[in-house]
Amino acid sequence: LHTHSHYSLLDGLSKIDDMVKLAKADGMTAVALTDHGAMYGAIEFYSKCVKNGIKPIIGVEAYVANRSRFQKEQHVDNRRYHLTLLAKNNIGYQNLIKLTTAAHLEGYYYKPRIDKEILARLSKGLIGTSGCLKGEVPGHLLRGNFEEALKAADAYKQIFDKGCYYIELMDHGLIEQKKVNESLLKIAEQLSLPVVASNDVHYIEQNQSVAHE
């Protein structure tokens, strides 16, 4: 549910052919593609998944502006958060396209950025998750601010349709993840949010880690 292909420029190593081949070999029935800030690989990914009998879930790991997507002040607006977005249906897919387009044409500042205003307008048909350690909710927890994390999670809960915002848990053996996961579960409990586990996939095989670095 949280994967990066080589279309996550300068970050993802996975080729879509290899992703689909491995998913099929492992008996997976569905795979998502959530490249950073862009949907360059969506058509190739969709076509190859369908051809191999795998359900394609089209997504994007969006960059959410710290303030408005229109604000571009040096040393202030280069701070941004990650947010995983997945299309549930064709409406969600169309909204992903609109969000990604706006991120590049309106919000671009170091990275293509959206903000909560446009996300609220175009959230229909989308599932959102709290994302990796660079997400807004985990980020507040890393800084020891549980109340701000709770407030942020509640804001996202209001943006998405009922049951469509998830707390995302990861465990790559990082101390920081272990630190935030317990608090993430508390937030999920307090706000009655569903929980999903994921890996932040950037390459296919463990022996590719050096090449990725």
Secondary structure as GFF3:
##gff-version 3
##sequence-region A 1 213
A	DSSP	alpha_helix	16	25	.	.	.	ID=ss1
A	DSSP	beta_strand	30	33	.	.	.	ID=ss2
A	DSSP	alpha_helix	42	51	.	.	.	ID=ss3
A	DSSP	beta_strand	55	65	.	.	.	ID=ss4
A	DSSP	beta_strand	80	87	.	.	.	ID=ss5
A	DSSP	alpha_helix	90	105	.	.	.	ID=ss6
A	DSSP	beta_strand	113	114	.	.	.	ID=ss7
A	DSSP	alpha_helix	116	121	.	.	.	ID=ss8
A	DSSP	beta_strand	126	129	.	.	.	ID=ss9
A	DSSP	alpha_helix	136	142	.	.	.	ID=ss10
A	DSSP	alpha_helix	146	159	.	.	.	ID=ss11
A	DSSP	beta_strand	165	169	.	.	.	ID=ss12
A	DSSP	alpha_helix	175	191	.	.	.	ID=ss13
A	DSSP	beta_strand	195	197	.	.	.	ID=ss14
A	DSSP	three_ten_helix	206	208	.	.	.	ID=ss15
A	DSSP	alpha_helix	209	212	.	.	.	ID=ss16
###
